[in-house]
Every structure is written in structure tokens, then in C-alpha cells.
Amino acid sequence: MTDRDPFAEGERAARERIPAEANPYSGGSDEHALWAAGHEKVAGAIEARESEGS
């Protein structure tokens, strides 16, 4: 079994425009929180860049 990094998976999902609701981990788990944090980090940066360009 490979070591998964939920934070990195969340970052990748955001870069691929996968919505936060697609978090594959069980709600309330540490993995769910890490995935969400990674997603928010990247999604927030993307949104900030897009708003600066408008």
C-alpha cells in the first residue's frame, strides 16, 4: 500500500477544478480535513489570481 497524502491530493484536485464536495474521505476524519485544507489553499490562490485579472 502506498502512503497517500490527502493534503497534496486536495491541492491536485483544486488545480484540476474538481469541486471541494468531491472530497473522497469520510467527513470528520483527519484525512478529510487535510484534503479540504489542501483544496482550499490552491482554490483560494486560483480565485485570487482570477479576480486580479478581471
All heavy atoms as atom14 arrays in JSON, in Angstrom:
{
  "sequence": "MTDRDPFAEGERAARERIPAEANPYSGGSDEHALWAAGHEKVAGAIEARESEGS",
  "atom14_mask": [
    [1, 1, 1, 1, 1, 1, 1, 1, 0, 0, 0, 0, 0, 0],
    [1, 1, 1, 1, 1, 1, 1, 0, 0, 0, 0, 0, 0, 0],
    [1, 1, 1, 1, 1, 1, 1, 1, 0, 0, 0, 0, 0, 0],
    [1, 1, 1, 1, 1, 1, 1, 1, 1, 1, 1, 0, 0, 0],
    [1, 1, 1, 1, 1, 1, 1, 1, 0, 0, 0, 0, 0, 0],
    [1, 1, 1, 1, 1, 1, 1, 0, 0, 0, 0, 0, 0, 0],
    [1, 1, 1, 1, 1, 1, 1, 1, 1, 1, 1, 0, 0, 0],
    [1, 1, 1, 1, 1, 0, 0, 0, 0, 0, 0, 0, 0, 0],
    [1, 1, 1, 1, 1, 1, 1, 1, 1, 0, 0, 0, 0, 0],
    [1, 1, 1, 1, 0, 0, 0, 0, 0, 0, 0, 0, 0, 0],
    [1, 1, 1, 1, 1, 1, 1, 1, 1, 0, 0, 0, 0, 0],
    [1, 1, 1, 1, 1, 1, 1, 1, 1, 1, 1, 0, 0, 0],
    [1, 1, 1, 1, 1, 0, 0, 0, 0, 0, 0, 0, 0, 0],
    [1, 1, 1, 1, 1, 0, 0, 0, 0, 0, 0, 0, 0, 0],
    [1, 1, 1, 1, 1, 1, 1, 1, 1, 1, 1, 0, 0, 0],
    [1, 1, 1, 1, 1, 1, 1, 1, 1, 0, 0, 0, 0, 0],
    [1, 1, 1, 1, 1, 1, 1, 1, 1, 1, 1, 0, 0, 0],
    [1, 1, 1, 1, 1, 1, 1, 1, 0, 0, 0, 0, 0, 0],
    [1, 1, 1, 1, 1, 1, 1, 0, 0, 0, 0, 0, 0, 0],
    [1, 1, 1, 1, 1, 0, 0, 0, 0, 0, 0, 0, 0, 0],
    [1, 1, 1, 1, 1, 1, 1, 1, 1, 0, 0, 0, 0, 0],
    [1, 1, 1, 1, 1, 0, 0, 0, 0, 0, 0, 0, 0, 0],
    [1, 1, 1, 1, 1, 1, 1, 1, 0, 0, 0, 0, 0, 0],
    [1, 1, 1, 1, 1, 1, 1, 0, 0, 0, 0, 0, 0, 0],
    [1, 1, 1, 1, 1, 1, 1, 1, 1, 1, 1, 1, 0, 0],
    [1, 1, 1, 1, 1, 1, 0, 0, 0, 0, 0, 0, 0, 0],
    [1, 1, 1, 1, 0, 0, 0, 0, 0, 0, 0, 0, 0, 0],
    [1, 1, 1, 1, 0, 0, 0, 0, 0, 0, 0, 0, 0, 0],
    [1, 1, 1, 1, 1, 1, 0, 0, 0, 0, 0, 0, 0, 0],
    [1, 1, 1, 1, 1, 1, 1, 1, 0, 0, 0, 0, 0, 0],
    [1, 1, 1, 1, 1, 1, 1, 1, 1, 0, 0, 0, 0, 0],
    [1, 1, 1, 1, 1, 1, 1, 1, 1, 1, 0, 0, 0, 0],
    [1, 1, 1, 1, 1, 0, 0, 0, 0, 0, 0, 0, 0, 0],
    [1, 1, 1, 1, 1, 1, 1, 1, 0, 0, 0, 0, 0, 0],
    [1, 1, 1, 1, 1, 1, 1, 1, 1, 1, 1, 1, 1, 1],
    [1, 1, 1, 1, 1, 0, 0, 0, 0, 0, 0, 0, 0, 0],
    [1, 1, 1, 1, 1, 0, 0, 0, 0, 0, 0, 0, 0, 0],
    [1, 1, 1, 1, 0, 0, 0, 0, 0, 0, 0, 0, 0, 0],
    [1, 1, 1, 1, 1, 1, 1, 1, 1, 1, 0, 0, 0, 0],
    [1, 1, 1, 1, 1, 1, 1, 1, 1, 0, 0, 0, 0, 0],
    [1, 1, 1, 1, 1, 1, 1, 1, 1, 0, 0, 0, 0, 0],
    [1, 1, 1, 1, 1, 1, 1, 0, 0, 0, 0, 0, 0, 0],
    [1, 1, 1, 1, 1, 0, 0, 0, 0, 0, 0, 0, 0, 0],
    [1, 1, 1, 1, 0, 0, 0, 0, 0, 0, 0, 0, 0, 0],
    [1, 1, 1, 1, 1, 0, 0, 0, 0, 0, 0, 0, 0, 0],
    [1, 1, 1, 1, 1, 1, 1, 1, 0, 0, 0, 0, 0, 0],
    [1, 1, 1, 1, 1, 1, 1, 1, 1, 0, 0, 0, 0, 0],
    [1, 1, 1, 1, 1, 0, 0, 0, 0, 0, 0, 0, 0, 0],
    [1, 1, 1, 1, 1, 1, 1, 1, 1, 1, 1, 0, 0, 0],
    [1, 1, 1, 1, 1, 1, 1, 1, 1, 0, 0, 0, 0, 0],
    [1, 1, 1, 1, 1, 1, 0, 0, 0, 0, 0, 0, 0, 0],
    [1, 1, 1, 1, 1, 1, 1, 1, 1, 0, 0, 0, 0, 0],
    [1, 1, 1, 1, 0, 0, 0, 0, 0, 0, 0, 0, 0, 0],
    [1, 1, 1, 1, 1, 1, 0, 0, 0, 0, 0, 0, 0, 0]
  ],
  "atom14_positions": [
    [[0.85, -1.18, 0.0], [0.0, 0.0, 0.0], [0.89, 1.24, 0.0], [1.85, 1.32, 0.74], [-0.9, -0.02, 1.23], [-1.88, 1.11, 1.27], [-3.04, 0.83, 2.64], [-3.94, 2.32, 2.52], [0.0, 0.0, 0.0], [0.0, 0.0, 0.0], [0.0, 0.0, 0.0], [0.0, 0.0, 0.0], [0.0, 0.0, 0.0], [0.0, 0.0, 0.0]],
    [[0.57, 2.19, -0.84], [1.36, 3.41, -0.9], [0.85, 4.41, 0.13], [-0.32, 4.42, 0.49], [1.28, 4.05, -2.3], [-0.08, 4.36, -2.57], [1.83, 3.12, -3.35], [0.0, 0.0, 0.0], [0.0, 0.0, 0.0], [0.0, 0.0, 0.0], [0.0, 0.0, 0.0], [0.0, 0.0, 0.0], [0.0, 0.0, 0.0], [0.0, 0.0, 0.0]],
    [[1.77, 5.24, 0.59], [1.38, 6.31, 1.51], [0.69, 7.4, 0.72], [1.25, 7.93, -0.24], [2.6, 6.88, 2.23], [3.16, 5.92, 3.26], [2.37, 5.12, 3.8], [4.37, 5.96, 3.52], [0.0, 0.0, 0.0], [0.0, 0.0, 0.0], [0.0, 0.0, 0.0], [0.0, 0.0, 0.0], [0.0, 0.0, 0.0], [0.0, 0.0, 0.0]],
    [[-0.52, 7.72, 1.11], [-1.27, 8.78, 0.44], [-1.12, 10.06, 1.23], [-1.03, 10.05, 2.45], [-2.74, 8.38, 0.34], [-2.91, 7.11, -0.5], [-4.33, 6.68, -0.55], [-5.08, 7.59, -1.41], [-6.33, 7.41, -1.77], [-6.98, 6.35, -1.36], [-6.94, 8.26, -2.54], [0.0, 0.0, 0.0], [0.0, 0.0, 0.0], [0.0, 0.0, 0.0]],
    [[-1.1, 11.17, 0.52], [-1.01, 12.48, 1.15], [-2.29, 13.23, 0.84], [-2.42, 13.82, -0.24], [0.22, 13.21, 0.61], [0.42, 14.58, 1.26], [-0.48, 15.04, 2.0], [1.47, 15.18, 1.02], [0.0, 0.0, 0.0], [0.0, 0.0, 0.0], [0.0, 0.0, 0.0], [0.0, 0.0, 0.0], [0.0, 0.0, 0.0], [0.0, 0.0, 0.0]],
    [[-3.26, 13.19, 1.75], [-4.55, 13.84, 1.48], [-4.42, 15.33, 1.17], [-5.16, 15.85, 0.34], [-5.34, 13.62, 2.77], [-4.71, 12.43, 3.41], [-3.26, 12.5, 3.03], [0.0, 0.0, 0.0], [0.0, 0.0, 0.0], [0.0, 0.0, 0.0], [0.0, 0.0, 0.0], [0.0, 0.0, 0.0], [0.0, 0.0, 0.0], [0.0, 0.0, 0.0]],
    [[-3.48, 16.02, 1.81], [-3.29, 17.45, 1.55], [-2.88, 17.66, 0.09], [-3.46, 18.48, -0.62], [-2.24, 18.02, 2.5], [-2.12, 19.52, 2.43], [-2.96, 20.33, 3.16], [-1.15, 20.11, 1.64], [-2.85, 21.72, 3.1], [-1.03, 21.49, 1.57], [-1.88, 22.3, 2.31], [0.0, 0.0, 0.0], [0.0, 0.0, 0.0], [0.0, 0.0, 0.0]],
    [[-1.9, 16.89, -0.36], [-1.44, 17.01, -1.76], [-2.53, 16.59, -2.73], [-2.67, 17.19, -3.8], [-0.19, 16.16, -1.96], [0.0, 0.0, 0.0], [0.0, 0.0, 0.0], [0.0, 0.0, 0.0], [0.0, 0.0, 0.0], [0.0, 0.0, 0.0], [0.0, 0.0, 0.0], [0.0, 0.0, 0.0], [0.0, 0.0, 0.0], [0.0, 0.0, 0.0]],
    [[-3.31, 15.59, -2.36], [-4.43, 15.17, -3.22], [-5.46, 16.29, -3.35], [-6.01, 16.51, -4.43], [-5.1, 13.91, -2.66], [-4.23, 12.67, -2.78], [-4.87, 11.47, -2.13], [-6.0, 11.56, -1.61], [-4.23, 10.4, -2.14], [0.0, 0.0, 0.0], [0.0, 0.0, 0.0], [0.0, 0.0, 0.0], [0.0, 0.0, 0.0], [0.0, 0.0, 0.0]],
    [[-5.73, 16.99, -2.26], [-6.66, 18.12, -2.3], [-6.14, 19.26, -3.16], [-6.89, 19.87, -3.93], [0.0, 0.0, 0.0], [0.0, 0.0, 0.0], [0.0, 0.0, 0.0], [0.0, 0.0, 0.0], [0.0, 0.0, 0.0], [0.0, 0.0, 0.0], [0.0, 0.0, 0.0], [0.0, 0.0, 0.0], [0.0, 0.0, 0.0], [0.0, 0.0, 0.0]],
    [[-4.82, 19.52, -3.06], [-4.22, 20.54, -3.91], [-4.36, 20.18, -5.39], [-4.74, 21.02, -6.21], [-2.73, 20.71, -3.58], [-2.46, 21.34, -2.24], [-0.99, 21.43, -1.93], [-0.26, 20.42, -2.14], [-0.55, 22.5, -1.49], [0.0, 0.0, 0.0], [0.0, 0.0, 0.0], [0.0, 0.0, 0.0], [0.0, 0.0, 0.0], [0.0, 0.0, 0.0]],
    [[-4.07, 18.93, -5.71], [-4.17, 18.47, -7.1], [-5.6, 18.57, -7.6], [-5.86, 19.01, -8.71], [-3.67, 17.03, -7.22], [-3.73, 16.49, -8.65], [-3.26, 15.05, -8.76], [-3.8, 14.15, -7.75], [-5.04, 13.64, -7.77], [-5.86, 13.94, -8.75], [-5.43, 12.82, -6.83], [0.0, 0.0, 0.0], [0.0, 0.0, 0.0], [0.0, 0.0, 0.0]],
    [[-6.54, 18.18, -6.76], [-7.95, 18.25, -7.15], [-8.36, 19.68, -7.48], [-9.06, 19.92, -8.46], [-8.83, 17.68, -6.04], [0.0, 0.0, 0.0], [0.0, 0.0, 0.0], [0.0, 0.0, 0.0], [0.0, 0.0, 0.0], [0.0, 0.0, 0.0], [0.0, 0.0, 0.0], [0.0, 0.0, 0.0], [0.0, 0.0, 0.0], [0.0, 0.0, 0.0]],
    [[-7.93, 20.63, -6.68], [-8.27, 22.03, -6.94], [-7.66, 22.5, -8.25], [-8.31, 23.2, -9.03], [-7.81, 22.91, -5.78], [0.0, 0.0, 0.0], [0.0, 0.0, 0.0], [0.0, 0.0, 0.0], [0.0, 0.0, 0.0], [0.0, 0.0, 0.0], [0.0, 0.0, 0.0], [0.0, 0.0, 0.0], [0.0, 0.0, 0.0], [0.0, 0.0, 0.0]],
    [[-6.42, 22.11, -8.52], [-5.78, 22.5, -9.78], [-6.52, 21.91, -10.97], [-6.57, 22.52, -12.04], [-4.32, 22.05, -9.8], [-3.4, 22.92, -8.98], [-1.93, 22.63, -9.23], [-1.55, 21.27, -8.85], [-1.16, 20.9, -7.65], [-1.08, 21.79, -6.68], [-0.83, 19.65, -7.41], [0.0, 0.0, 0.0], [0.0, 0.0, 0.0], [0.0, 0.0, 0.0]],
    [[-7.12, 20.74, -10.77], [-7.87, 20.07, -11.84], [-9.34, 20.51, -11.86], [-10.15, 19.94, -12.57], [-7.77, 18.56, -11.68], [-6.36, 18.05, -11.88], [-6.21, 16.56, -11.6], [-7.22, 15.88, -11.32], [-5.06, 16.08, -11.66], [0.0, 0.0, 0.0], [0.0, 0.0, 0.0], [0.0, 0.0, 0.0], [0.0, 0.0, 0.0], [0.0, 0.0, 0.0]],
    [[-9.67, 21.52, -11.05], [-11.03, 22.1, -10.98], [-12.06, 21.08, -10.49], [-13.23, 21.16, -10.84], [-11.47, 22.66, -12.33], [-10.53, 23.67, -12.92], [-10.68, 24.98, -12.23], [-9.94, 26.01, -12.98], [-9.81, 27.23, -12.58], [-10.34, 27.61, -11.46], [-9.13, 28.1, -13.28], [0.0, 0.0, 0.0], [0.0, 0.0, 0.0], [0.0, 0.0, 0.0]],
    [[-11.62, 20.15, -9.66], [-12.54, 19.2, -9.03], [-13.14, 19.92, -7.82], [-12.4, 20.49, -7.01], [-11.8, 17.91, -8.61], [-11.27, 17.19, -9.86], [-12.7, 17.02, -7.76], [-10.33, 16.05, -9.56], [0.0, 0.0, 0.0], [0.0, 0.0, 0.0], [0.0, 0.0, 0.0], [0.0, 0.0, 0.0], [0.0, 0.0, 0.0], [0.0, 0.0, 0.0]],
    [[-14.46, 19.93, -7.69], [-15.07, 20.69, -6.58], [-14.75, 20.11, -5.21], [-14.51, 18.9, -5.07], [-16.57, 20.6, -6.89], [-16.72, 19.4, -7.75], [-15.44, 19.26, -8.52], [0.0, 0.0, 0.0], [0.0, 0.0, 0.0], [0.0, 0.0, 0.0], [0.0, 0.0, 0.0], [0.0, 0.0, 0.0], [0.0, 0.0, 0.0], [0.0, 0.0, 0.0]],
    [[-14.77, 20.97, -4.21], [-14.48, 20.55, -2.84], [-15.44, 19.46, -2.35], [-15.07, 18.62, -1.53], [-14.53, 21.76, -1.9], [0.0, 0.0, 0.0], [0.0, 0.0, 0.0], [0.0, 0.0, 0.0], [0.0, 0.0, 0.0], [0.0, 0.0, 0.0], [0.0, 0.0, 0.0], [0.0, 0.0, 0.0], [0.0, 0.0, 0.0], [0.0, 0.0, 0.0]],
    [[-16.65, 19.46, -2.89], [-17.64, 18.46, -2.48], [-17.23, 17.05, -2.89], [-17.81, 16.07, -2.42], [-19.01, 18.79, -3.09], [-19.62, 20.07, -2.57], [-19.03, 21.32, -3.18], [-18.46, 21.25, -4.29], [-19.12, 22.38, -2.55], [0.0, 0.0, 0.0], [0.0, 0.0, 0.0], [0.0, 0.0, 0.0], [0.0, 0.0, 0.0], [0.0, 0.0, 0.0]],
    [[-16.23, 16.93, -3.75], [-15.78, 15.61, -4.21], [-14.75, 14.99, -3.27], [-14.15, 13.96, -3.61], [-15.21, 15.73, -5.63], [0.0, 0.0, 0.0], [0.0, 0.0, 0.0], [0.0, 0.0, 0.0], [0.0, 0.0, 0.0], [0.0, 0.0, 0.0], [0.0, 0.0, 0.0], [0.0, 0.0, 0.0], [0.0, 0.0, 0.0], [0.0, 0.0, 0.0]],
    [[-14.55, 15.58, -2.11], [-13.6, 15.04, -1.13], [-13.91, 13.55, -0.91], [-15.0, 13.19, -0.49], [-13.73, 15.82, 0.18], [-12.67, 15.47, 1.18], [-12.17, 14.36, 1.24], [-12.32, 16.44, 2.01], [0.0, 0.0, 0.0], [0.0, 0.0, 0.0], [0.0, 0.0, 0.0], [0.0, 0.0, 0.0], [0.0, 0.0, 0.0], [0.0, 0.0, 0.0]],
    [[-12.92, 12.67, -1.2], [-13.18, 11.23, -1.13], [-13.11, 10.64, 0.27], [-13.44, 9.47, 0.46], [-12.06, 10.64, -2.0], [-10.93, 11.6, -1.8], [-11.59, 12.96, -1.7], [0.0, 0.0, 0.0], [0.0, 0.0, 0.0], [0.0, 0.0, 0.0], [0.0, 0.0, 0.0], [0.0, 0.0, 0.0], [0.0, 0.0, 0.0], [0.0, 0.0, 0.0]],
    [[-12.72, 11.42, 1.25], [-12.54, 10.91, 2.6], [-13.8, 11.11, 3.45], [-14.58, 12.01, 3.21], [-11.33, 11.57, 3.27], [-10.05, 11.24, 2.56], [-9.46, 12.12, 1.65], [-9.43, 10.01, 2.76], [-8.29, 11.8, 0.98], [-8.25, 9.68, 2.1], [-7.69, 10.58, 1.21], [-6.54, 10.25, 0.55], [0.0, 0.0, 0.0], [0.0, 0.0, 0.0]],
    [[-13.95, 10.27, 4.45], [-15.12, 10.33, 5.33], [-15.13, 11.64, 6.12], [-14.11, 12.03, 6.69], [-15.09, 9.17, 6.32], [-15.14, 7.94, 5.64], [0.0, 0.0, 0.0], [0.0, 0.0, 0.0], [0.0, 0.0, 0.0], [0.0, 0.0, 0.0], [0.0, 0.0, 0.0], [0.0, 0.0, 0.0], [0.0, 0.0, 0.0], [0.0, 0.0, 0.0]],
    [[-16.29, 12.28, 6.13], [-16.43, 13.53, 6.88], [-16.05, 13.34, 8.33], [-16.39, 12.33, 8.95], [0.0, 0.0, 0.0], [0.0, 0.0, 0.0], [0.0, 0.0, 0.0], [0.0, 0.0, 0.0], [0.0, 0.0, 0.0], [0.0, 0.0, 0.0], [0.0, 0.0, 0.0], [0.0, 0.0, 0.0], [0.0, 0.0, 0.0], [0.0, 0.0, 0.0]],
    [[-15.31, 14.29, 8.87], [-14.89, 14.21, 10.26], [-13.54, 13.55, 10.46], [-12.97, 13.64, 11.54], [0.0, 0.0, 0.0], [0.0, 0.0, 0.0], [0.0, 0.0, 0.0], [0.0, 0.0, 0.0], [0.0, 0.0, 0.0], [0.0, 0.0, 0.0], [0.0, 0.0, 0.0], [0.0, 0.0, 0.0], [0.0, 0.0, 0.0], [0.0, 0.0, 0.0]],
    [[-13.01, 12.9, 9.41], [-11.71, 12.23, 9.55], [-10.58, 13.24, 9.36], [-10.76, 14.3, 8.77], [-11.58, 11.1, 8.53], [-11.48, 11.63, 7.2], [0.0, 0.0, 0.0], [0.0, 0.0, 0.0], [0.0, 0.0, 0.0], [0.0, 0.0, 0.0], [0.0, 0.0, 0.0], [0.0, 0.0, 0.0], [0.0, 0.0, 0.0], [0.0, 0.0, 0.0]],
    [[-9.41, 12.89, 9.87], [-8.23, 13.74, 9.68], [-7.93, 13.9, 8.2], [-7.57, 14.98, 7.73], [-7.01, 13.16, 10.38], [-7.1, 13.25, 11.9], [-7.93, 14.03, 12.41], [-6.33, 12.53, 12.57], [0.0, 0.0, 0.0], [0.0, 0.0, 0.0], [0.0, 0.0, 0.0], [0.0, 0.0, 0.0], [0.0, 0.0, 0.0], [0.0, 0.0, 0.0]],
    [[-8.08, 12.81, 7.44], [-7.8, 12.85, 6.01], [-8.74, 13.82, 5.29], [-8.33, 14.54, 4.38], [-7.9, 11.45, 5.39], [-6.81, 10.5, 5.84], [-7.12, 9.8, 7.16], [-8.21, 10.05, 7.76], [-6.27, 9.0, 7.59], [0.0, 0.0, 0.0], [0.0, 0.0, 0.0], [0.0, 0.0, 0.0], [0.0, 0.0, 0.0], [0.0, 0.0, 0.0]],
    [[-10.01, 13.82, 5.7], [-10.99, 14.72, 5.1], [-10.57, 16.17, 5.33], [-10.6, 17.0, 4.41], [-12.38, 14.46, 5.71], [-13.49, 15.21, 5.04], [-13.82, 16.51, 5.39], [-14.34, 14.86, 4.05], [-14.83, 16.91, 4.64], [-15.16, 15.93, 3.81], [0.0, 0.0, 0.0], [0.0, 0.0, 0.0], [0.0, 0.0, 0.0], [0.0, 0.0, 0.0]],
    [[-10.15, 16.47, 6.54], [-9.73, 17.84, 6.88], [-8.47, 18.23, 6.11], [-8.37, 19.36, 5.62], [-9.49, 17.95, 8.38], [0.0, 0.0, 0.0], [0.0, 0.0, 0.0], [0.0, 0.0, 0.0], [0.0, 0.0, 0.0], [0.0, 0.0, 0.0], [0.0, 0.0, 0.0], [0.0, 0.0, 0.0], [0.0, 0.0, 0.0], [0.0, 0.0, 0.0]],
    [[-7.53, 17.32, 5.99], [-6.3, 17.61, 5.25], [-6.59, 17.84, 3.77], [-6.05, 18.77, 3.15], [-5.29, 16.47, 5.42], [-4.61, 16.4, 6.78], [-3.89, 15.07, 6.95], [-3.65, 17.57, 6.96], [0.0, 0.0, 0.0], [0.0, 0.0, 0.0], [0.0, 0.0, 0.0], [0.0, 0.0, 0.0], [0.0, 0.0, 0.0], [0.0, 0.0, 0.0]],
    [[-7.43, 16.99, 3.18], [-7.79, 17.14, 1.76], [-8.45, 18.49, 1.55], [-8.12, 19.22, 0.62], [-8.72, 16.0, 1.37], [-8.96, 15.87, -0.11], [-8.33, 15.01, -0.95], [-9.92, 16.58, -0.91], [-8.83, 15.16, -2.23], [-9.8, 16.11, -2.23], [-10.85, 17.57, -0.64], [-10.59, 16.6, -3.27], [-11.63, 18.06, -1.67], [-11.5, 17.57, -2.97]],
    [[-9.38, 18.84, 2.43], [-10.1, 20.11, 2.32], [-9.14, 21.29, 2.46], [-9.26, 22.29, 1.73], [-11.2, 20.19, 3.38], [0.0, 0.0, 0.0], [0.0, 0.0, 0.0], [0.0, 0.0, 0.0], [0.0, 0.0, 0.0], [0.0, 0.0, 0.0], [0.0, 0.0, 0.0], [0.0, 0.0, 0.0], [0.0, 0.0, 0.0], [0.0, 0.0, 0.0]],
    [[-8.17, 21.2, 3.36], [-7.21, 22.29, 3.55], [-6.34, 22.46, 2.31], [-6.08, 23.59, 1.87], [-6.35, 22.01, 4.78], [0.0, 0.0, 0.0], [0.0, 0.0, 0.0], [0.0, 0.0, 0.0], [0.0, 0.0, 0.0], [0.0, 0.0, 0.0], [0.0, 0.0, 0.0], [0.0, 0.0, 0.0], [0.0, 0.0, 0.0], [0.0, 0.0, 0.0]],
    [[-5.9, 21.36, 1.73], [-5.1, 21.44, 0.5], [-5.91, 22.02, -0.64], [-5.42, 22.86, -1.4], [0.0, 0.0, 0.0], [0.0, 0.0, 0.0], [0.0, 0.0, 0.0], [0.0, 0.0, 0.0], [0.0, 0.0, 0.0], [0.0, 0.0, 0.0], [0.0, 0.0, 0.0], [0.0, 0.0, 0.0], [0.0, 0.0, 0.0], [0.0, 0.0, 0.0]],
    [[-7.15, 21.61, -0.75], [-8.03, 22.11, -1.81], [-8.24, 23.61, -1.64], [-8.12, 24.37, -2.6], [-9.37, 21.36, -1.76], [-10.23, 21.62, -2.95], [-11.01, 22.75, -3.07], [-10.43, 20.89, -4.08], [-11.65, 22.71, -4.22], [-11.32, 21.59, -4.86], [0.0, 0.0, 0.0], [0.0, 0.0, 0.0], [0.0, 0.0, 0.0], [0.0, 0.0, 0.0]],
    [[-8.53, 24.04, -0.43], [-8.79, 25.46, -0.17], [-7.55, 26.31, -0.44], [-7.66, 27.42, -0.97], [-9.27, 25.66, 1.27], [-9.53, 27.1, 1.63], [-10.57, 27.79, 0.77], [-11.49, 27.12, 0.28], [-10.45, 29.01, 0.57], [0.0, 0.0, 0.0], [0.0, 0.0, 0.0], [0.0, 0.0, 0.0], [0.0, 0.0, 0.0], [0.0, 0.0, 0.0]],
    [[-6.38, 25.8, -0.1], [-5.14, 26.55, -0.34], [-5.0, 26.88, -1.82], [-4.76, 28.02, -2.2], [-3.94, 25.73, 0.13], [-2.61, 26.36, -0.18], [-1.47, 25.43, 0.16], [-0.16, 25.98, -0.38], [0.89, 25.0, -0.32], [0.0, 0.0, 0.0], [0.0, 0.0, 0.0], [0.0, 0.0, 0.0], [0.0, 0.0, 0.0], [0.0, 0.0, 0.0]],
    [[-5.16, 25.88, -2.67], [-4.99, 26.08, -4.11], [-6.18, 26.83, -4.7], [-6.01, 27.76, -5.49], [-4.75, 24.74, -4.82], [-4.75, 24.91, -6.32], [-3.43, 24.14, -4.36], [0.0, 0.0, 0.0], [0.0, 0.0, 0.0], [0.0, 0.0, 0.0], [0.0, 0.0, 0.0], [0.0, 0.0, 0.0], [0.0, 0.0, 0.0], [0.0, 0.0, 0.0]],
    [[-7.39, 26.44, -4.32], [-8.58, 27.09, -4.87], [-8.6, 28.58, -4.52], [-8.95, 29.41, -5.36], [-9.84, 26.4, -4.36], [0.0, 0.0, 0.0], [0.0, 0.0, 0.0], [0.0, 0.0, 0.0], [0.0, 0.0, 0.0], [0.0, 0.0, 0.0], [0.0, 0.0, 0.0], [0.0, 0.0, 0.0], [0.0, 0.0, 0.0], [0.0, 0.0, 0.0]],
    [[-8.2, 28.91, -3.32], [-8.14, 30.31, -2.91], [-7.14, 31.1, -3.73], [-7.4, 32.23, -4.14], [0.0, 0.0, 0.0], [0.0, 0.0, 0.0], [0.0, 0.0, 0.0], [0.0, 0.0, 0.0], [0.0, 0.0, 0.0], [0.0, 0.0, 0.0], [0.0, 0.0, 0.0], [0.0, 0.0, 0.0], [0.0, 0.0, 0.0], [0.0, 0.0, 0.0]],
    [[-6.0, 30.5, -4.0], [-4.98, 31.17, -4.81], [-5.47, 31.35, -6.25], [-5.25, 32.4, -6.86], [-3.68, 30.37, -4.79], [0.0, 0.0, 0.0], [0.0, 0.0, 0.0], [0.0, 0.0, 0.0], [0.0, 0.0, 0.0], [0.0, 0.0, 0.0], [0.0, 0.0, 0.0], [0.0, 0.0, 0.0], [0.0, 0.0, 0.0], [0.0, 0.0, 0.0]],
    [[-6.14, 30.35, -6.78], [-6.67, 30.44, -8.15], [-7.71, 31.55, -8.22], [-7.69, 32.37, -9.14], [-7.27, 29.09, -8.59], [-6.16, 28.06, -8.8], [-8.1, 29.25, -9.86], [-6.65, 26.64, -9.01], [0.0, 0.0, 0.0], [0.0, 0.0, 0.0], [0.0, 0.0, 0.0], [0.0, 0.0, 0.0], [0.0, 0.0, 0.0], [0.0, 0.0, 0.0]],
    [[-8.62, 31.59, -7.26], [-9.66, 32.62, -7.24], [-9.06, 34.02, -7.12], [-9.5, 34.96, -7.78], [-10.64, 32.37, -6.1], [-11.53, 31.18, -6.33], [-12.43, 30.88, -5.15], [-12.6, 31.77, -4.27], [-12.96, 29.77, -5.08], [0.0, 0.0, 0.0], [0.0, 0.0, 0.0], [0.0, 0.0, 0.0], [0.0, 0.0, 0.0], [0.0, 0.0, 0.0]],
    [[-8.03, 34.17, -6.3], [-7.39, 35.47, -6.12], [-6.75, 35.92, -7.43], [-6.86, 37.07, -7.83], [-6.34, 35.4, -5.01], [0.0, 0.0, 0.0], [0.0, 0.0, 0.0], [0.0, 0.0, 0.0], [0.0, 0.0, 0.0], [0.0, 0.0, 0.0], [0.0, 0.0, 0.0], [0.0, 0.0, 0.0], [0.0, 0.0, 0.0], [0.0, 0.0, 0.0]],
    [[-6.07, 35.0, -8.11], [-5.45, 35.32, -9.39], [-6.47, 35.74, -10.43], [-6.28, 36.67, -11.18], [-4.67, 34.1, -9.91], [-3.19, 34.31, -9.97], [-2.44, 33.21, -10.68], [-3.07, 31.91, -10.72], [-2.77, 30.88, -9.92], [-1.84, 31.0, -9.01], [-3.38, 29.73, -10.05], [0.0, 0.0, 0.0], [0.0, 0.0, 0.0], [0.0, 0.0, 0.0]],
    [[-7.6, 34.98, -10.46], [-8.64, 35.29, -11.43], [-9.3, 36.64, -11.16], [-9.61, 37.37, -12.08], [-9.67, 34.17, -11.47], [-9.13, 32.9, -12.09], [-10.11, 31.74, -12.02], [-11.15, 31.85, -11.32], [-9.82, 30.71, -12.65], [0.0, 0.0, 0.0], [0.0, 0.0, 0.0], [0.0, 0.0, 0.0], [0.0, 0.0, 0.0], [0.0, 0.0, 0.0]],
    [[-9.48, 36.98, -9.89], [-10.12, 38.26, -9.57], [-9.18, 39.43, -9.87], [-9.63, 40.52, -10.21], [-10.58, 38.29, -8.11], [-9.48, 38.3, -7.24], [0.0, 0.0, 0.0], [0.0, 0.0, 0.0], [0.0, 0.0, 0.0], [0.0, 0.0, 0.0], [0.0, 0.0, 0.0], [0.0, 0.0, 0.0], [0.0, 0.0, 0.0], [0.0, 0.0, 0.0]],
    [[-7.88, 39.22, -9.77], [-6.92, 40.27, -10.1], [-6.9, 40.54, -11.61], [-6.68, 41.66, -12.03], [-5.51, 39.87, -9.66], [-5.31, 39.9, -8.17], [-3.96, 39.34, -7.77], [-3.16, 38.95, -8.66], [-3.69, 39.3, -6.57], [0.0, 0.0, 0.0], [0.0, 0.0, 0.0], [0.0, 0.0, 0.0], [0.0, 0.0, 0.0], [0.0, 0.0, 0.0]],
    [[-7.19, 39.52, -12.38], [-7.14, 39.64, -13.83], [-8.39, 40.25, -14.43], [-8.43, 40.59, -15.6], [0.0, 0.0, 0.0], [0.0, 0.0, 0.0], [0.0, 0.0, 0.0], [0.0, 0.0, 0.0], [0.0, 0.0, 0.0], [0.0, 0.0, 0.0], [0.0, 0.0, 0.0], [0.0, 0.0, 0.0], [0.0, 0.0, 0.0], [0.0, 0.0, 0.0]],
    [[-9.44, 40.45, -13.63], [-10.68, 40.99, -14.19], [-10.77, 42.49, -14.09], [-10.0, 43.16, -13.51], [-11.89, 40.37, -13.51], [-11.86, 40.56, -12.11], [0.0, 0.0, 0.0], [0.0, 0.0, 0.0], [0.0, 0.0, 0.0], [0.0, 0.0, 0.0], [0.0, 0.0, 0.0], [0.0, 0.0, 0.0], [0.0, 0.0, 0.0], [0.0, 0.0, 0.0]]
  ]
}
